Amino acid sequence: MRLTLEEIAAAARGSLKGNNIEITGISTDSRKIEKGSLFVALCGEKFDGHNFINDVVEKGAAAVVVSRDTECACPCVRVEDTRLALGDIARYYRRKFSIPFVAITGSVGKTTTKDMIASVLSQKYNTLKTEGNFNNDIGVPLTLFRLDDTTECAVIEMGMNHFNEISYLTSIAEPDIAVITNIGVSHIENLGSRDGILKAKCEIFESMAEDSFKVLNGDDDKLITIKDKYKNICYYSTKDKADVYADNIEPKGVESISCTIHKGDISFDVSIPVPGRHMAANALAAASVAFELGLSPEEIKRGIETFVPTGKRMDIIKTDKYIIADDTYNANPQSVKAGIDVIASESGVKCCVLGDMLELGDMAAQLHYDVGGYAADKGIDIIVCIGPLSENMYKGALDRGGNAYYYETQEQFHENIESIIPKGAVILVKASRGMHFEKTTEKLRGEK
């Protein structure tokens, strides 16, 4: 990227002190500063970027953005709020690119859907995508700063915990195409109800043209209710005929799932290299976007079949002792049930090691209880529940006749693995990110 400090100051509604030099990158992390880049001094609960200005100048930062008077040996742009300035600069930079921008949000599966859309679009276009979990008011701007003259398409993930966050992100990215994967109960603690979550997710349309293309999950009971509220909606479905739909859905164990994708008179078979019926829905979202952007069925099929998910999302790990489905990136009731479905379709001993699902508010106890009952109903042979909230999951499993175990901590479970789980078992490991269940995956792999 190339921007002058005068451009940056104008975009951020700030004032420039020093020479109007050109910068070649923007960073908010003093540890990763590169020569010639601009450092934006963000202020957080546990850090203040202003304290690292001398360090970044020594490392080669060409200029800094600050929100208070600061002595430094380089040009600086003074703004009211550096976090808002980051978004303002990103919006200005994004507008330099007349390429398709695709934005994805949803309660479950948005990262996997983002990765699949990018995999498909990259069959025709040089595609930029959000990396990792860079989906908030810092991550989205940093993703946009990676745009360059070779970029032909951008796929941007948008996350949120509260109202007005998606609205802000979409005002920065200004997408041409929006995708909503579903309306679940994630963050219901902050948003009150699924109707509140629907309202928050639909903020993604606010900075889009009225007739812009909108891709929605037609199997979601909330998303289907807005079909007459917005124009140019494309619904996809794994259950019924829709604008884009799938049938002949056939699980292939923990390895993959196959289906036939249809759009009008077009039909083609695909093999999705990740397990779970929900993966067919993600493929349909990708196909819907790809059809809109002119890709052929052959390109769509190739993009789906070469898709590689972001780590710790149904990573299948085979050891001498177990087959482990590592899905520890995050968890909510909908995604946990989808993981249970995958394991339930396996032969042999089926085991789920499940931990607390966070940010569920007053519904947490009941939702955990329901998941435990669901695992028992699906015939999971061994149900391990770990964490204070998961005691409700344990009770739900027992009440439905499940073979369940409860532990307050992962360490307590680790001491009992060999006495509970036999060799050859297929094991799902899943919990909210804050539970750090990668420790249990490592233990099952024999790494610790």
N, C-alpha and C positions, 0 to 999 in steps of 0.2 A: 504494500500500500504506500501511497505517497500523498501527504496532506501538508499544507503550510500551517504554521502556527496562527496566522491571521484567519485562515479558514476555520481552524479549530476554535479559536476564541469567539468568532462570530456564531458558529454553530452552538456553542455552549453558553452563549450570552455572557461571556467573560471579558476580561481585559488582559492584553498581552504586555508583559514587561520583558524587554530584551529584544534580540534580533528575530526577524521573521524567517526562521529557517524551515527547511522541509524535514518532516519526520517519516520514517519508513516502517513503523510498527507502534502498537500501543499495548501496554502491559499494566496490570494492577498488582503484580507479584514481584516484589523487590528481589526475590531469589532467582527469577527467570528473566531479568532485564537483559535486553540485547543492545548492542551498540547502535546508536542512531534512533532509538525508539523513544516514545513519550511515556512517562510514568504518571499514572493517575493515582493520587494519594487518597485512597478510600479510608473511611473511618468506620470501624466496626465495634462490637461490644468488647472484643478482646485485643484489638490492635488499632493503631493509628498510622496510616501510611506516611504521614508527615514526619514521623520519627525516623524514617529510612531514606529521606531525600539525599543526604550526603552519601550514603552507601550506593544508591543507584547512579548518582553522578559519577562516582569513582568507577563504577562498572561500565560506564559508557552511555548512560541515558542522555539524550540530546536536549530534553526539556521536561518540565513537570507541570501537572495540573494540580492546583492547591485551592483550599477553601479558607485559608488564613494567610496573613503576611508571613513569608518565610524567606530567610536568607539562603540563597543557593548560588552556585557558580555556573548556572545555566539559565536560559530563558524560561519563564514560567507564565502560565495562564491562570489568572485568579478568577474563581467562580464562587457562586453561593453554596453549591452542594456538589461535591465531586462525583457522587453516585449518579445523580441526575444528569450531570454533565457527560458522564460516560455514555448514557443513553442518547443524549442529544447529538453527540459526535457520531455515534453509530448510525443514527437515523440519517444524518447528513451524508455519511459515506455510502450507506445502502442506496441512496437515491442516485448515485452515480452509475448504477447498474440496471440496464433494461433487459433483465433476464427473468425467467419464472422463479418466484419464491413460493415455496410450499411450507405451510406451518401445520404442526401436528400437536394436538393436546388430547386429553382423555384421562379417565381415572385409572385405567389398566392398559398396559401394552403400548404406550405411546413411544417408548424408546425402541422396542422391537419393530414396531410399525415404521418408525423413522428410518431405522437401519434397512428394512426391506424396501421401502420406497427409494432410498438412495441407491441400493443395490440394483434395482430395476432401472432407474433413470440413468445410472452410470453406463448402461449398455448403449446409450445414444449420446448422452451429454457428459461433459466434465462437471461432476456434481460435488458441491460442497455440502457437508452435513455437520450437524451438531455432534461433537465428540463427547463421550462420557455422559455426565449429567449436567452439562453446561446449558441449563434450560431456564435460568432465572434472570433477574434484571442485571446481573453481572455477566453470566455465561452467554446470554443471547448477544449482547454487544460484542463480546470477545470473539464469538463465532463470526459475526458479520465483518469484523476487521480482517478476517482471513480471506475475504473475497479478493480476487485479483483479475487481471485482464483475461486470464484463461478460463475463468469460471463461467459455465453456461447454464447452471441451474443451482438453486440452493434449497436445502431441506432443513428446516429449523424446528426444533422441539421446544415446546413451551410448557413449563410446569407452573403450579400455583398452590398456595395454601389458603389464600383469602380472596375476597372480592377485589376487583380492580387490578389485580396483578396481570392477568391475561390481557386485559384492556391496554395496560401500559406496554406490555411486550409487543402486542400486535401494532401499536402505534409506532414502535421502533422498526420492526421488520417489514411492515406494510405488505403482507402476503397477497399473492394473486389467487392461491388455492389454499383452502383450509380443510383439515381432516380432524374429525372428532371420533375417537375409537369407541367410547362408551361413557356412561354415567354411572359410576359405582358409589361407594361410600367412603373412599379415601378423603381425608380432611373434613369429614362431616362434623367433626368437633368444632371447626371454625365456621362452617357454612350452613349448619343447622339442619339441612335435609337434602335429599337427592334433588328436589326442585331447586334448592339453592345452588347445588353443584352444577346443575344444568344451566342455570342463569350465569354462573361464573364462567363455565366453559364456552358459552355462546358469546362471551365478550370477544372471542377471536374474530368475529365478523365485523367488529365496530370500525376498524380502519380499512375495510375492504369495500370495493365497489359493490353496489347492490346486486349486480348480475354476475359477480365473481363466482367461481366454481367451488362448491362445497361438497365434501365427501363425508357421508355419515353412515354409521352402523345401523342398518335397518332392523337388526335383531334386538336393538336396545329399546326398551319400552318408553324411555324418556325422550330419546332422540327422534323417535317416530312421531311424537306429538307436535314437532315444530315444522312438519312438512309444508304447511300452508303459510308459515310465518316468514320464510325466506325464499328467495328466488334461486333457481339453478342449482338445486340439490341433486346429488347422485347418491342413491342409497345402495349399499351392498348387503348381501345376506348369505348365511350358510344354511338357512332354514326354508326360505321361500324364494320364488322368482322375484327378482328386483332389477334395478338398472344394470347391476353387475352381481352375479351370484355364483355359488359353487354347489355342486352335487357330487355324487359318487365319492363322498369323503370317507377315506379308509385309513385308520391308524396303522402304522408299521412299527409298533412297539415304541421303545424309547429312541429309535433312530430317526424316524421321519413320519410324515403323513402325506397322503396323495389325495388329489381331488381334480375335478373338471371345472374350469372357469368358463362362464358364459357372459357374453355381452351382445345382445341382439342376435344376429346370425353367426356370430363368432364363438367358437368353442375350442378349448385346447386343454390337454391334461398336463398337470404339473406334479412334481414330487418336491415337497418342502422339507429341507434337511434338518428340521427341528420338530420334536413331537408335540402333539396337542391339537385338539380340534380348533382351539382359538387361533392357531397359526394359519388356518385356512382363512379366517376373517382378516388377519393382517395381510395376507397375500391379496385378498380382494381389495383392500384399501389401496395397496400399491398398484394393482392393476387398474383401478379406477383413475388414479392420478396419471398413470402412464398412458392410458387411452386418450385422456384429455390433452396430453402433451405430444401426441402423435407417434407413440412407439408401436411397433408391430407386435402381434402375438408371439412371434419367435423371440423378440427382444425381451418381452415381459417374462416369458417362460424361462429364458436363460438367467435373467436377473433374480427371479425367485429361487431357482435351483442352485444358484451360486451364493446365495445369501449367507452371511456369517453374523450371528447376533453379538451384541456387546457382552462382555464377560459376565459370568455368574447368572446368566439367564438360561436355565435348562441346559447348562453344560453337562454333557454325559461323560462321566469319568468311570473307566473300567479298571478295577484293580484285581489282584489275585483272589480277593475275598468278596468284594461287593461290586454292584453296578450302582453308581451314585448319580442322581439327578441334582446337580448343584444349582438351585434357584434362589440363592441367598441375597440377590441384589435388593429386593424389597418384597413386601407382602401386604395384601389386603384380602378380605374374604373372597372376592371374586377370583383373584389370581391364585389363591391357595386352593380353591375348589378346582380350578383348571388343572393345577399340578396334581391334585389327587386323582383326577380323571385319567391323566396320563399313566400314573403308577397302577391304577386299578385295572387297566387294560393289559397289564403284563402277566405272564405266567410265573409260577414259582412263588416264593415268599415276597409279599409286598409290604413295605414299611414306609411310614411317613414320620419324619422327625420335624416337628413344627414348634415354632416359637411365637412370642407375642406379636400381634399386629397393632401398631401404634396409631394414634390420632383418630380414634373412633369415638371419642367422647363418651356420652352417657350410654351409647349403644354397645360399648366394648364387650361387656360381660355376655350379653345375649348373642352377639355376633361370633364370639369365640366358642360359645356353647354350640351354636349351629354348625360351625365348621367341624367340631369334634363329632357331632352326630352324622354329618355328611360323610366323614371318613369311614365311620363304622358302617353306614348304609352301603357304601361302595365296596365293602368287602376287604378293606385294608387289614392285613393280618396283624400288624404291630403298629400301634399309634403311640408315639412318644411326644409328650407335651411339656415344654420347658418355658419357665418364666411365670411371674405372678398372674398375668392375665390369662395365661394358658391353662391355669387350673380349671377355669370354666370350660375350656376345650376338652380337658380330661373328663370332666363330669358329663359333658354332652356325649362323649364317646361311650362311656360306661352305661349311660342311660339307654343307649341304643344297642347294647350288647357287644360293644367293641372290646378288643383286647388292648387296653391302654395302660400307659405308665406316665407318672408325673414326677418331674424334678424341678426344684426351684432354680437350679443353675445348670449350665452346660457341663461344668466340671463334674457335677454329681452324675450326670448321664454318662460322661466319658468313662467313669470308673465301672460302669455296668454294661457297656456296649456288648462285650463278648457273651455275657450271660443272657442277653435279651435278643440280639439279632444274629441269626445263624449265617454261616457262610453261604454265599450265592444269592443273598437277598438283593432286591432292587429297592433303593432307598431314595425318597424325596427329602431334601433338606431345604426348609423354607421358613423365613421369618422376616420381620421388618429390618431394614438396614441397621437401625440403632441397636439391634440385638447382637450384631457381629457374629452371625452364625457361620461365617467362613471358618471360625475356629473348629466347629464341629465337622465341617467338610474336611479340613486338614486332618483331624483325628481319625475320621473314617478312612481316609486315604492312607493312614499309617505314617503321616509326616511328623506328628508330634505325640 
